[in-house]
Amino acid sequence: MRVSDIPEIAQLSISEKLLLVEDLWDSIASDASNLPVPQSHKEELDRRLKNYEASPGKLLSLEELQGRIEARK
């Protein structure tokens, strides 16, 4: 399905389109049990968890992360 399939969507303002997207996303998230997770994603999460468990000290604190982000601006 494309926006052009529903002409009313094309007529919406940007803020209305954003609200529509938010509503659509919420409707998907409320029924996430039917959303399959690819095996590759599960494997990547397992890999990252093992890396963290092996070296938990290598993670940044929230403050360090925010400082790095601010330094890039």
Secondary structure, 3 states (H helix, E strand, C coil): CCHHHCHHHHHCCHHHHHHHHHHHHHHHHCCHHHCCCCHHHHHHHHHHHHHHHHCHHHCCCHHHHHHHHHHHC
